[in-house]
Amino acid sequence: MKLEEKLDHLPQQSGVYLMKDRLQEIIYVGKARNLRNRVRQYFTAAGQSTPKVKAMMQHVVDFETMITDTEVEALILECNLIKENRPKYNVLLRDDKSYPYIKITWQEEYPRVFKTRKIIRDGSQYFGPYTDVGALNETLELIRQLFPVKTCNKKVNSKTGKIERPCLNYHLRQCLGPCQGNVYKDEYNEMIQEVVLLLDGKENRLINQLEEKMKVAAEEMNFEKAALYRDQWDALKKVTEKQKMDSGKTLDQDVIALESGRTESCVQVFSVRDGKIVKQHHHFLKGEEEENIPTIIASFIKLYYDNAPFIPGELLMAHAPEDEKLIEKWLTEKRGRKVSIKMPQRGDKRKLVELVQKNARLLIDQREKARLKKESDRLKTLTELGELTGLIQPPGRIEAVDISQTAGTEPVGVLIVYEDGVPHKRSYRRFKINTITGPDDTGSIREVMRRRFKRGLKEAEEIRDGSKEPETAGFALLPDLILVDGGVGQVSATLQVLEELNLQIPVAGMVKDDRHRTRSLYFDGENFDLKEKKNLWRFITTIQDEVHRFAIDFHRQRRSKALTGSELENIPGIGEKSRHRLLDYFKGIQNIKEATIQEIKEVEGIGQKQAEAVHSYFNTRQKEEG
């Protein structure tokens, strides 16, 4: 169906829309109360009022919609699709990585407390996420000091009630030793509930409980247990004394503030539990350019709370998020109790919001200064490299080449790209050497360079005559500088190819010393020692290490594939197509070895005789080796 027809048939229901480019990749996900009105708006001049939307719509060639029964369902679906597809034009967490949580395994008879990066719906309780791993580790260490919880995954033997030997923690009195069968489950779980109070930031409640337990134990003349409670009480008192900020109210809140810099935005979150600030963490956002503050805040809330193990009853912020009431409803459903979003204008809550804003501003300023310094250092290094290689200005695009082989077998070449001093991994390329036999690095480099630049010149011509779009041309953009791994021979081979193709691009060789460390740059018949140019030496070393890593990885893949395929080549009646089909179906040679004749026959194009031949070959080999 054509785009115009799809626009005419849009439903007037709530749901989600997915914008797609010419490769059918999802580049934007959005939700709408009325899909027909919202999606059609994008294809009008009024709907492209911001530069970001205008830029996005230049790439949109198709869209898809998914209807939902309610707006809340649309919001949930939008969250899931953004996380799964990470669309280019959506607001995303720049430091979107798997943050750690503290996990309590309530589904186990004697729950454990440990760090994890995965949330699994297995009955466990999670606390986090912790953006500061050091703070998480300190918290776990405090828990282990205060509470002798089980840390191993040993299970109690149902017959004997214990195992033969306890671990060291038991002897150090850092574990009650439920594996020995001498700990009541209720008593152990009561201790875990105290851990929960600590992780919830409710230390005062826990201190009161420990104080009461200490008195009861003393009255019962159980002085050993009373001493344990006293030590826990003392430790917790010291922890709470460090907590300087206290609102005096027993509220659970998250205070959220947004500050924007030149290239990114920062959202700072302070977690308030029982009226005390117990944790702060921050997130940097990407894709927020041209977006207004309410949109960015709404996007963050959806990303942050979608998988959050705990949602407080109140969110405080300086600006109302887009779809405020809808987000409140969604959070309320997730929490199971009322969640309010508030923008305080005065009083203690307003002061708290302003404090969080100051912290977010500080982070943005610090990051901006660090970024500017890094850019300045990078420009100085590129300027130095440009001067050394005879360039009028710093090289914007650098291509580095390396060859990898083992005694001439499975030779490969790779090309990596640095743009403005930063790796551009989408432009990395790999080449299987076709015309060279034996260990001949210079011949291999000559082949790689010839293929690379012939392809580039051809693509440039296709762009000029309109038969190719620039964004689909991976070789048309020529480098300002070529770096080859090696010296005179490798540089000469590259220059020879450039001369053949009438191209003038400076070429330098990255030369290593006897200990395989970057030593110098070979350019224009001279070796330039890099010892006195520390920044340039570090930069060239980074490039040399990266191109070498990329080459080695590709070479290993080729060797592994060759070794795998060679076994199948020995089987009569199994040609190249059959080998590929078998490997694609079974995902590896080991699975083929273990397959039955019937299972092998299930592969498309494999008949009875071929299946018997494969099975017989590996069965015979197994008996001979056995």
BAKE-877716 format. One line per 2 residues: number of its first residue (from 1); their letters; for each residue z, y, x of C-alpha. Coordinates in nm, 4 decimals. Each point is the difference from the previous one (the first is absolute). Layout:
# BAKE-877716
NUM) A) Z,Y,X  ...
END
This chain:
# BAKE-877716
1) MK) 0.0000,0.0000,0.0000  -0.0940,0.3453,0.1323
3) LE) 0.2686,0.2575,0.0779  -0.1031,0.2250,-0.2921
5) EK) 0.0248,-0.2924,-0.2411  0.3418,-0.0980,0.1332
7) LD) 0.1233,0.3553,-0.0535  -0.1225,-0.0123,-0.3611
9) HL) 0.1855,-0.3258,-0.0644  0.3398,0.0993,0.1436
11) PQ) 0.2955,-0.0967,-0.2232  0.2324,0.2620,-0.1443
13) QS) 0.3078,-0.1943,0.1074  0.2588,0.0224,0.2748
15) GV) -0.0751,-0.1895,0.3177  -0.1067,0.0114,0.3628
17) YL) -0.3308,0.1006,0.1563  -0.1344,-0.1049,0.3417
19) MK) -0.2614,0.2153,0.1758  -0.2381,-0.1962,0.2258
21) DR) -0.2438,0.0919,0.2756  -0.3425,-0.1497,0.0708
23) LQ) 0.1642,-0.2987,0.1741  0.2034,-0.0634,-0.3167
25) EI) 0.3185,0.0837,0.1887  0.2756,0.1639,-0.2047
27) IY) 0.0518,0.3531,0.1332  0.2275,0.1370,-0.2741
29) VG) 0.2309,-0.1396,-0.2662  0.1320,0.2122,-0.2853
31) KA) 0.1629,-0.0389,-0.3397  -0.0738,0.1792,-0.3246
33) RN) 0.1376,0.0388,-0.3501  -0.3595,0.0127,-0.1228
35) LR) -0.2460,-0.1700,0.2356  -0.3054,0.1517,-0.1647
37) NR) 0.1159,0.3588,0.0408  0.1418,-0.0418,0.3508
39) VR) -0.2833,-0.1935,0.1649  -0.2797,0.2084,-0.1548
41) QY) 0.1738,0.3121,0.1320  -0.0654,-0.1113,0.3598
43) FT) -0.3760,0.0189,-0.0600  0.0082,0.3652,-0.1080
45) AA) 0.0102,0.3150,0.2132  0.3405,0.0929,-0.1444
47) GQ) 0.1383,-0.3405,0.0983  -0.1020,0.0542,0.3641
49) ST) 0.1908,0.3245,0.0460  0.1842,-0.1123,0.3173
51) PK) -0.1723,-0.0772,0.3342  0.1618,-0.3451,0.0113
53) VK) -0.1367,-0.1108,-0.3391  -0.3394,0.1529,0.0814
55) AM) -0.0135,-0.1939,0.3288  0.1060,-0.3221,-0.1724
57) MQ) -0.2583,0.0280,-0.2772  -0.2786,0.0232,0.2580
59) HV) 0.0789,-0.3628,0.0845  0.0616,-0.1320,-0.3536
61) VD) -0.2888,-0.2108,-0.1292  0.1928,-0.2188,-0.2447
63) FE) 0.3340,-0.0344,-0.1737  0.2044,-0.2624,-0.1797
65) TM) 0.2640,0.0362,-0.2698  0.2923,-0.2149,-0.1118
67) IT) 0.1643,0.0806,-0.3345  0.3732,-0.0364,-0.0664
69) DT) 0.2145,0.0143,-0.3127  0.2201,0.2857,0.1231
71) EV) 0.0041,0.2783,0.2577  0.2913,-0.1673,0.1786
73) EA) -0.2068,-0.3171,0.0399  -0.2827,0.2142,0.1405
75) LI) 0.2399,0.1560,0.2498  0.1246,-0.3439,0.1123
77) LE) -0.3551,-0.1299,0.0371  -0.0979,0.3118,0.1952
79) CN) 0.2881,-0.0592,0.2449  -0.1031,-0.3613,0.0568
81) LI) -0.3679,0.0810,0.0521  0.0742,0.2826,0.2460
83) KE) 0.2238,-0.2280,0.2073  -0.2550,-0.2811,-0.0024
85) NR) -0.3127,0.2062,0.0765  0.1382,0.3021,0.1924
87) PK) -0.2848,0.2244,-0.1258  -0.1246,0.2718,0.2331
89) YN) 0.0553,0.2902,-0.2425  0.3425,-0.0954,-0.1374
91) VL) 0.3251,0.1382,0.1389  0.1501,-0.2729,0.2207
93) LR) 0.3022,-0.0369,0.2239  -0.1286,0.0841,0.3500
95) DD) 0.2663,-0.2220,0.1588  -0.0573,-0.2707,-0.2584
97) KS) 0.1440,-0.3010,0.1718  0.2334,-0.2742,-0.0997
99) YP) 0.3378,0.1698,0.0093  0.2989,-0.2315,0.0395
101) YI) 0.2606,-0.0749,-0.2668  0.3395,-0.1664,0.0024
103) KI) -0.0170,-0.3173,-0.2056  0.2829,-0.1887,-0.1712
105) TW) -0.1004,-0.3512,-0.1079  0.1952,-0.0348,-0.3247
107) QE) -0.2058,-0.3070,-0.0946  0.1688,-0.1945,0.2819
109) EY) 0.3376,-0.1674,-0.0480  0.1446,0.2085,0.2839
111) PR) -0.2155,0.3172,0.0221  -0.1199,0.1382,0.3326
113) VF) -0.0504,0.3647,0.0995  -0.2893,0.0785,0.2324
115) KT) -0.2974,0.2259,0.0741  -0.3416,-0.0638,-0.1565
117) RK) -0.3318,0.1803,-0.0434  -0.1142,-0.1930,-0.3053
119) II) 0.1245,0.0307,-0.3566  -0.0205,-0.3357,-0.1752
121) RD) 0.1040,-0.0412,-0.3624  0.2264,-0.2950,0.0787
123) GS) 0.3278,0.1229,-0.1449  0.1045,0.1874,0.3134
125) QY) 0.1341,0.3552,0.0021  -0.1662,0.2601,0.2273
127) FG) 0.1267,0.3261,0.1456  -0.2359,0.2515,0.1543
129) PY) -0.2616,0.0690,0.1112  0.1358,0.1223,0.3344
131) TD) -0.2442,0.2295,0.1831  0.2515,0.0112,0.2872
133) VG) 0.0226,-0.3562,0.1323  0.2860,0.1026,0.2292
135) AL) 0.2070,0.1056,-0.3009  -0.0728,-0.3342,-0.1684
137) NE) 0.1115,-0.1935,0.3083  0.3178,0.2081,0.0238
139) TL) 0.0725,-0.0747,-0.3659  -0.0481,-0.3741,0.0529
141) EL) 0.2243,0.0110,0.3076  0.2703,0.1775,-0.2028
143) IR) -0.0271,-0.2632,-0.2741  0.0424,-0.2790,0.2542
145) QL) 0.3010,0.1746,0.1502  0.1660,0.0469,-0.3374
147) FP) -0.1010,-0.3150,-0.1831  -0.0328,-0.3516,0.1482
149) VK) -0.3149,-0.0809,-0.1980  -0.2234,-0.2995,0.0587
151) TC) -0.3009,0.0866,0.2181  -0.1608,-0.3406,0.0579
153) NK) -0.2112,-0.1940,-0.2515  0.1968,-0.3238,0.0313
155) KV) 0.0746,-0.1627,-0.3341  0.3190,-0.1724,-0.1041
157) NS) -0.0430,-0.3764,-0.0118  0.0532,-0.0971,-0.3642
159) KT) 0.1481,-0.3403,0.0965  0.2435,0.0899,0.2767
161) GK) 0.0506,0.3652,-0.0931  -0.0557,0.1061,0.3596
163) IE) -0.2225,-0.0384,0.3024  0.1021,-0.1572,0.3309
165) RP) 0.0233,0.3112,0.2152  0.0469,0.3699,-0.0966
167) CL) -0.1788,0.2789,0.1871  0.1544,0.2393,0.2539
169) NY) 0.0583,0.2714,-0.2623  0.2516,-0.2269,-0.1717
171) HL) 0.2022,-0.0386,0.3196  -0.0172,0.3763,0.0607
173) RQ) 0.1301,0.0551,-0.3561  -0.3191,0.1864,-0.0887
175) CL) -0.0823,-0.2531,-0.2726  0.2313,-0.1693,-0.2498
177) GP) -0.1905,-0.3235,0.0602  -0.1020,-0.1108,-0.3501
179) CQ) -0.1925,-0.2781,0.1755  0.3395,-0.1580,0.0748
181) GN) 0.0775,-0.0289,-0.3699  0.3246,0.2004,0.0215
183) VY) -0.1111,0.3202,-0.1793  0.0142,0.0425,-0.3756
185) KD) -0.3266,0.1277,-0.1426  0.1751,0.2615,-0.2179
187) EY) 0.1931,0.1344,0.2979  -0.3163,0.0220,0.2097
189) NE) -0.1992,0.1733,-0.2772  0.2823,0.2495,-0.0461
191) MI) -0.0481,0.0967,0.3637  -0.3752,0.0399,-0.0550
193) QE) 0.0733,0.2316,-0.2944  0.1955,0.2164,0.2445
195) VV) -0.3066,0.0096,0.2247  -0.1993,0.1227,-0.3008
197) LL) 0.2477,0.2832,-0.0559  -0.0406,0.1034,0.3629
199) LD) -0.3819,-0.0079,-0.0204  0.0111,0.1926,-0.3275
201) GK) 0.1877,0.2779,0.1792  0.3155,-0.0626,-0.2013
203) EN) 0.2363,-0.0197,0.2965  0.2877,0.1728,-0.1805
205) RL) 0.0034,-0.2646,-0.2706  -0.0079,-0.2708,0.2670
207) IN) 0.2827,0.1685,0.1955  0.2157,0.0017,-0.3126
209) QL) -0.0711,-0.3683,-0.0602  0.0867,-0.0911,0.3605
211) EE) 0.3189,0.2032,-0.0172  0.1069,-0.1876,-0.3132
213) KM) -0.0862,-0.3367,0.1584  0.1975,0.0917,0.3113
215) KV) 0.3107,0.0766,-0.2083  -0.0292,-0.3215,-0.2007
217) AA) -0.0456,-0.2106,0.3164  0.3027,0.1655,0.1620
219) EE) 0.2156,-0.0612,-0.3086  -0.1034,-0.3659,0.0088
221) MN) 0.0947,-0.0020,0.3704  -0.3566,-0.0980,0.0920
223) FE) 0.0070,0.2268,0.3018  -0.3167,-0.1355,0.1619
225) KA) -0.2082,0.0893,-0.3038  0.1817,0.3324,-0.0355
227) AL) -0.0917,0.0827,0.3625  -0.3663,-0.0823,-0.0715
229) YR) -0.0022,0.2343,-0.3003  0.1763,0.2673,0.2077
231) DQ) -0.2668,-0.0179,0.2727  -0.2773,0.0254,-0.2582
233) WD) 0.1815,0.2921,-0.1663  0.0352,0.1847,0.3336
235) AL) -0.3663,-0.0493,0.0895  -0.1210,0.1221,-0.3363
237) KK) 0.2247,0.3068,0.0139  -0.1620,0.0959,0.3305
239) VT) -0.3460,-0.0445,-0.1521  0.0773,0.2177,-0.3022
241) EK) 0.1546,0.2714,0.2181  -0.3400,0.0376,0.1675
243) QK) -0.1509,0.0803,-0.3406  0.0111,0.3786,0.0050
245) MD) -0.1796,0.0789,-0.3234  0.1638,-0.0805,-0.3312
247) SG) -0.0847,0.1606,-0.3331  0.3290,-0.1088,-0.1530
249) KT) -0.1833,-0.1763,-0.2837  -0.0655,-0.3702,-0.0425
251) LD) -0.3755,0.0252,-0.0494  -0.2910,-0.2115,0.1219
253) QD) -0.2887,0.2323,0.0814  -0.3096,0.0261,0.2146
255) VI) -0.0809,0.3518,0.1153  -0.3705,0.0442,0.0789
257) AL) -0.1689,0.2913,0.1763  -0.3582,0.0600,0.1120
259) ES) -0.1183,0.2230,0.2830  -0.3597,0.0288,0.1206
261) GR) -0.1451,0.0705,0.3437  -0.3533,0.0596,0.1219
263) TE) -0.1119,-0.3605,-0.0071  0.2601,-0.1934,-0.1984
265) SC) 0.2962,0.0202,-0.2361  0.3510,-0.1367,0.0378
267) VQ) 0.2223,-0.1247,-0.2800  0.3699,-0.0155,0.0891
269) VF) 0.2372,-0.2101,-0.2108  0.3805,0.0190,0.0058
271) SV) 0.1766,-0.2890,-0.1756  0.3263,0.1025,-0.1677
273) RD) 0.2305,-0.2812,-0.1085  0.3370,0.0595,-0.1626
275) GK) -0.0501,0.3681,0.0719  -0.0504,-0.0445,0.3771
277) IV) -0.3176,0.0235,0.2056  -0.0208,-0.3479,0.1472
279) KQ) -0.3588,-0.0142,0.1282  -0.2975,0.2215,0.0732
281) HH) -0.3569,-0.1005,0.0690  -0.3398,0.1627,0.0071
283) HF) -0.3643,-0.0858,-0.0578  -0.3162,0.1726,0.1171
285) LK) -0.2924,0.0048,-0.2409  -0.3742,-0.0103,0.0533
287) GE) -0.2789,0.0788,-0.2447  0.2001,0.2867,-0.1483
289) EE) -0.2377,0.2753,0.1147  -0.0959,0.2368,-0.2799
291) EN) 0.2511,-0.1670,-0.2345  0.2608,0.2126,-0.1772
293) IP) 0.3721,-0.0596,0.0468  0.0637,-0.1669,-0.3407
295) TI) -0.2807,-0.2507,0.0676  0.1303,-0.0845,0.3482
297) IA) 0.3587,-0.0427,-0.1246  -0.1172,-0.2238,-0.2861
299) SF) -0.2076,-0.2129,0.2393  0.2957,-0.0404,0.2344
301) IK) 0.2415,-0.0992,-0.2769  -0.2411,-0.2688,-0.1211
303) LY) -0.0552,-0.1360,0.3520  0.3670,0.0125,0.0975
305) YD) 0.1688,-0.1391,-0.3120  -0.2609,-0.2599,-0.0940
307) NA) 0.1777,-0.2692,0.2062  0.3343,0.1706,0.0541
309) PF) 0.2900,-0.2446,-0.0427  0.2244,0.2813,-0.1316
311) IP) -0.0811,0.3039,-0.2135  0.2753,0.2619,-0.0506
313) GE) 0.0705,0.1624,-0.3320  -0.1042,0.3456,0.1145
315) LL) -0.2801,0.1428,0.2152  0.0436,0.3580,0.1207
317) MA) -0.2949,0.2010,0.1335  -0.1280,0.3537,0.0356
319) HA) -0.3251,-0.0540,-0.1916  -0.0706,-0.2019,-0.3137
321) PE) -0.2398,-0.2902,0.0618  -0.3229,-0.0354,-0.1903
323) DE) 0.0537,-0.2131,-0.3144  0.3759,0.0583,0.0294
325) KL) 0.0959,-0.1571,-0.3343  -0.2294,-0.2982,0.0512
327) IE) 0.1493,-0.0663,0.3451  0.3512,0.0325,-0.1445
329) KW) -0.0888,-0.2606,-0.2617  -0.1491,-0.2330,0.2634
331) LT) 0.3056,0.0298,0.2272  0.2323,-0.0550,-0.2962
333) EK) -0.1814,-0.3219,-0.0900  0.0157,-0.1213,0.3615
335) RG) 0.3698,0.0831,0.0327  0.1026,-0.1240,-0.3409
337) RK) 0.2039,0.3173,-0.0523  -0.0729,0.3691,-0.0420
339) VS) -0.1571,0.1813,0.2966  -0.0161,0.3811,-0.0048
341) IK) -0.2188,0.2271,0.2122  0.1554,0.3423,0.0528
343) MP) -0.1009,0.3213,0.1750  0.3351,0.1826,0.0459
345) QR) -0.0193,0.3802,0.0230  0.3554,0.0750,0.1083
347) GD) 0.3319,-0.1512,0.1048  0.0787,-0.2934,0.2315
349) KR) -0.3037,-0.2020,-0.1037  -0.2330,0.2866,0.0878
351) KL) 0.1707,0.0370,0.3390  -0.0497,-0.3722,0.0612
353) VE) -0.3716,0.0245,-0.0828  -0.0334,0.2973,0.2364
355) LV) 0.1758,-0.1952,0.2744  -0.2470,-0.2880,-0.0371
357) QK) -0.2892,0.2492,0.0052  0.1288,0.1437,0.3285
359) NA) 0.0105,-0.3494,0.1488  -0.3557,-0.0711,-0.1154
361) RL) -0.1174,0.3338,0.1477  0.1700,-0.0843,0.3298
363) LI) -0.1777,-0.3359,0.0181  -0.3384,0.1562,-0.0754
365) DQ) 0.0534,0.2714,0.2652  0.1098,-0.2538,0.2617
367) RE) -0.2953,-0.2253,-0.0740  -0.2381,0.2967,0.0049
369) KA) 0.1259,0.1102,0.3424  -0.0305,-0.3544,0.1350
371) RL) -0.3523,-0.0299,-0.1407  -0.1094,0.3325,0.1484
373) KK) 0.1416,-0.0975,0.3399  -0.1783,-0.3357,-0.0149
375) ES) -0.3269,0.1727,-0.0947  0.0440,0.2514,0.2812
377) DR) 0.0697,-0.2756,0.2558  -0.2970,-0.1988,-0.1283
379) LK) -0.2310,0.3030,0.0270  0.1156,0.0656,0.3579
381) TL) -0.0697,-0.3628,0.0914  -0.3442,0.0029,-0.1631
383) TE) -0.0795,0.3320,0.1718  0.0981,-0.1517,0.3331
385) LG) -0.2178,-0.3058,-0.0697  -0.2910,0.2203,-0.1058
387) EL) 0.0218,0.2079,0.3179  0.0092,-0.3132,0.2150
389) TG) -0.3102,-0.1473,-0.1693  -0.2018,0.3220,-0.0042
391) LI) 0.0278,0.0821,-0.3701  -0.0083,0.3599,-0.1199
393) QP) 0.2713,-0.0708,-0.2590  0.2574,-0.2788,-0.0596
395) PG) -0.1604,-0.3277,-0.1185  0.0391,-0.0339,-0.3770
397) RI) -0.1279,-0.3582,-0.0169  0.0641,-0.2510,0.2783
399) EA) -0.1384,-0.3538,-0.0068  0.1452,-0.2662,0.2308
401) VD) -0.1655,-0.3331,0.0786  0.1314,-0.3286,0.1400
403) IS) -0.1281,-0.3548,0.0508  0.2082,-0.3174,-0.0338
405) QT) -0.0925,-0.3545,0.1023  0.1407,-0.3131,0.1603
407) AG) -0.2191,-0.1266,0.2845  -0.3039,0.1239,-0.1900
409) TE) 0.0815,-0.1850,-0.3230  -0.0039,0.1790,-0.3362
411) PV) -0.0551,0.3483,0.1522  0.0673,0.2895,-0.2354
413) GV) -0.0102,0.3767,0.0187  0.1970,0.2589,-0.1952
415) LI) -0.0167,0.3722,-0.0580  0.2966,0.2124,-0.1076
417) VY) -0.0035,0.3644,-0.1092  0.2426,0.2870,0.0541
419) ED) -0.0519,0.3175,-0.2012  0.1854,0.3109,0.1173
421) GV) 0.2122,-0.2255,0.2191  0.1061,-0.2348,-0.2822
423) PH) -0.1248,-0.3583,-0.0639  -0.2513,-0.0184,-0.2859
425) KR) 0.0282,-0.3697,-0.0781  -0.2524,0.0019,-0.2836
427) SY) -0.2640,0.0723,0.2639  0.0927,-0.2903,0.2309
429) RR) -0.2891,-0.2446,0.0509  -0.0347,-0.3554,0.1357
431) FK) -0.3058,-0.1613,0.1609  -0.0766,-0.3640,0.0710
433) IN) -0.1987,-0.0119,0.3249  -0.3378,-0.1649,-0.0688
435) TI) -0.2223,0.0524,0.3057  0.2353,-0.0667,0.2923
437) TG) 0.1076,-0.3374,0.1343  0.2736,-0.0467,0.2552
439) PD) 0.2575,0.2523,0.1215  -0.2027,0.3240,0.0081
441) DT) 0.2052,0.3015,-0.1109  -0.2601,0.2606,0.0915
443) GS) -0.2744,-0.1880,-0.1844  0.2287,-0.0369,-0.3026
445) IR) 0.0847,0.3713,-0.0001  -0.3701,0.0795,0.0244
447) EV) -0.0663,-0.2113,-0.3119  0.2876,0.1557,-0.1964
449) MR) -0.1023,0.3548,0.0893  -0.3664,-0.0645,-0.0810
451) RR) 0.0850,-0.1475,-0.3404  0.2504,0.2731,-0.0791
453) FK) -0.2290,0.2959,0.0795  -0.3216,-0.1501,-0.1373
455) RG) 0.1813,-0.0562,-0.3257  0.1384,0.3541,0.0134
457) LK) -0.3395,0.1592,0.0560  -0.1502,-0.2069,-0.2815
459) EA) 0.2754,0.1023,-0.2434  -0.0387,0.3659,0.0978
461) EE) -0.3720,-0.0228,-0.0826  0.0782,-0.1674,-0.3349
463) IR) 0.2448,0.2803,-0.0847  -0.2645,0.2608,0.0804
465) DG) -0.2635,-0.1630,-0.2222  0.2546,-0.0491,-0.2807
467) SK) -0.0070,-0.3812,-0.0032  0.3652,-0.0256,0.1094
469) EP) 0.3151,0.1831,-0.1034  0.2010,0.1432,0.2937
471) ET) 0.3251,-0.1692,-0.1089  -0.1670,-0.3429,0.0181
473) AG) -0.1205,0.0542,0.3582  0.2509,-0.1494,0.2409
475) FA) -0.1938,0.0704,0.3208  -0.1868,0.3268,-0.0643
477) LL) 0.2742,0.2246,0.1384  -0.0358,0.0140,0.3789
479) PD) 0.3005,0.0385,0.2340  0.0742,0.2992,0.2230
481) LI) 0.1235,-0.2372,0.2710  -0.0280,-0.3728,0.0755
483) LV) 0.2766,-0.1844,0.1868  -0.0738,-0.3486,0.1325
485) DG) 0.2576,-0.2453,0.1268  -0.1050,-0.0342,0.3638
487) GV) -0.1562,0.1934,0.2849  -0.3377,0.0520,0.1635
489) GQ) -0.1829,-0.3008,-0.1496  0.1124,0.0572,-0.3590
491) VS) -0.0673,0.3765,0.0153  -0.3456,-0.0533,0.1530
493) AT) -0.0945,-0.2555,-0.2687  0.0967,0.2450,-0.2741
495) LQ) -0.1862,0.2924,0.1588  -0.3089,-0.2176,0.0321
497) VL) -0.0027,-0.0646,-0.3760  0.0530,0.3686,-0.0803
499) EE) -0.2890,0.0944,0.2261  -0.2247,-0.2577,-0.1718
501) LN) 0.0802,0.1555,-0.3388  -0.0234,0.3597,0.1270
503) LQ) 0.3660,0.0721,-0.0766  0.2237,0.2229,0.2100
505) IP) 0.3642,-0.0975,-0.0432  0.2546,0.0073,0.2862
507) VA) 0.1336,-0.3422,0.1001  0.3227,-0.0686,0.1921
509) GM) 0.1501,-0.3264,0.1179  0.3679,-0.0855,-0.0525
511) VK) 0.1002,-0.1611,0.3302  0.3089,-0.2183,0.0435
513) DD) 0.2004,-0.0692,0.3145  0.0925,-0.3411,0.1449
515) RH) 0.2850,-0.0279,-0.2516  -0.2353,0.0588,-0.2950
517) RT) 0.1340,0.3485,-0.0700  -0.2179,0.3040,-0.0625
519) RS) -0.0620,0.1694,0.3331  -0.2954,0.2372,-0.0212
521) LY) -0.3082,0.1208,-0.1853  -0.3373,-0.0659,0.1607
523) FD) -0.2437,0.2781,-0.0884  -0.3184,0.1341,0.1584
525) GE) 0.0407,-0.2179,0.3101  0.3650,0.0967,0.0641
527) NF) 0.3376,-0.1592,-0.0680  0.2476,0.2506,-0.1425
529) DL) 0.3580,-0.1101,0.0630  0.2187,0.0521,-0.3071
531) KE) 0.3403,-0.0211,0.1713  0.0485,0.3774,-0.0036
533) KK) -0.1307,0.0362,-0.3580  0.2772,-0.1733,-0.1909
535) NL) -0.1095,0.0907,-0.3535  -0.3622,-0.0913,0.0667
537) WR) 0.1097,-0.3220,0.1699  0.2076,-0.0961,-0.3081
539) FI) -0.2906,0.0798,-0.2325  -0.2555,-0.2019,0.1992
541) TT) 0.2486,-0.2872,0.0337  0.0473,-0.0029,-0.3782
543) IQ) -0.3761,-0.0161,-0.0578  -0.0483,-0.2694,0.2635
545) DE) 0.2808,-0.2113,-0.1427  -0.1308,0.0415,-0.3549
547) VH) -0.3610,-0.0945,0.0769  0.1226,-0.2954,0.2078
549) RF) 0.2254,-0.1183,-0.2838  -0.2828,0.0261,-0.2513
551) AI) -0.2362,-0.1921,0.2296  0.2506,-0.2762,0.0725
553) DF) 0.0771,-0.0446,-0.3705  -0.3700,-0.0344,-0.0852
555) HR) -0.0609,-0.2380,0.2891  0.2878,-0.2225,-0.1113
557) QR) -0.1401,-0.0100,-0.3517  -0.3397,-0.1048,0.1318
559) RS) 0.1473,-0.2687,0.2254  0.2181,-0.1340,-0.2797
561) KA) -0.2980,-0.0140,-0.2344  -0.2121,-0.1705,0.2659
563) LT) 0.2662,-0.2609,0.0733  0.0508,-0.0651,-0.3708
565) GS) -0.3703,-0.0309,-0.0702  -0.0632,-0.2252,0.2993
567) EL) 0.1937,-0.2891,-0.1533  -0.2119,0.0096,-0.3147
569) EN) -0.3178,0.0184,0.2106  0.0755,-0.3513,0.1270
571) IP) -0.0273,-0.1503,-0.3493  -0.3456,-0.1429,-0.0838
573) GI) -0.1556,0.1511,-0.3130  0.2185,0.3126,0.0014
575) GE) -0.2192,0.3035,0.0611  0.0910,0.3655,0.0471
577) KS) 0.0086,0.0805,-0.3738  0.2191,-0.3018,-0.0726
579) RH) 0.2380,0.0992,0.2814  0.0378,0.3499,-0.1453
581) RL) 0.0547,-0.1360,-0.3509  0.2673,-0.2422,0.1200
583) LD) 0.1838,0.2659,0.2009  -0.0194,0.2545,-0.2831
585) YF) 0.1276,-0.2521,-0.2548  0.2822,-0.1572,0.2039
587) KG) 0.0951,0.3156,0.1944  0.0302,-0.1853,0.3305
589) IQ) -0.0797,-0.3169,0.1915  0.3466,-0.1511,-0.0507
591) NI) -0.0405,-0.0061,-0.3769  -0.3378,-0.1730,0.0390
593) KE) 0.1612,-0.2651,0.2195  0.2612,-0.0721,-0.2678
595) AT) -0.2423,-0.0015,-0.2958  -0.1064,-0.3113,-0.1907
597) IQ) -0.3655,-0.0931,-0.0622  0.0345,0.1138,-0.3619
599) EI) 0.1444,0.3368,0.1056  -0.2812,0.0525,0.2528
601) KE) -0.2592,-0.0798,-0.2703  0.1350,0.2906,-0.2068
603) VE) -0.1546,0.2422,0.2507  -0.3271,0.1390,-0.1334
605) GI) -0.3002,-0.1607,0.1715  0.1988,-0.2882,0.1518
607) GQ) -0.1145,-0.3429,-0.1249  0.1548,-0.3469,0.0152
609) KQ) -0.1522,-0.0940,0.3377  0.0993,0.3265,0.1628
611) AE) 0.3560,-0.0253,-0.1362  0.0286,-0.3548,0.1323
613) AV) -0.1351,0.1091,0.3398  0.2546,0.2839,0.0300
615) HS) 0.2888,-0.2192,-0.1134  -0.1035,-0.2876,0.2259
617) YF) -0.0375,0.2274,0.3043  0.3480,0.1496,-0.0225
619) NT) 0.1595,-0.3284,-0.1101  -0.1454,-0.1772,0.3060
621) RQ) 0.1060,0.2856,0.2310  0.3537,-0.0153,-0.1375
623) KE) 0.0266,-0.3735,0.0652  -0.1352,0.0399,0.3548
625) EG) 0.2452,0.2809,0.0776  0.2837,-0.1914,-0.1662
END
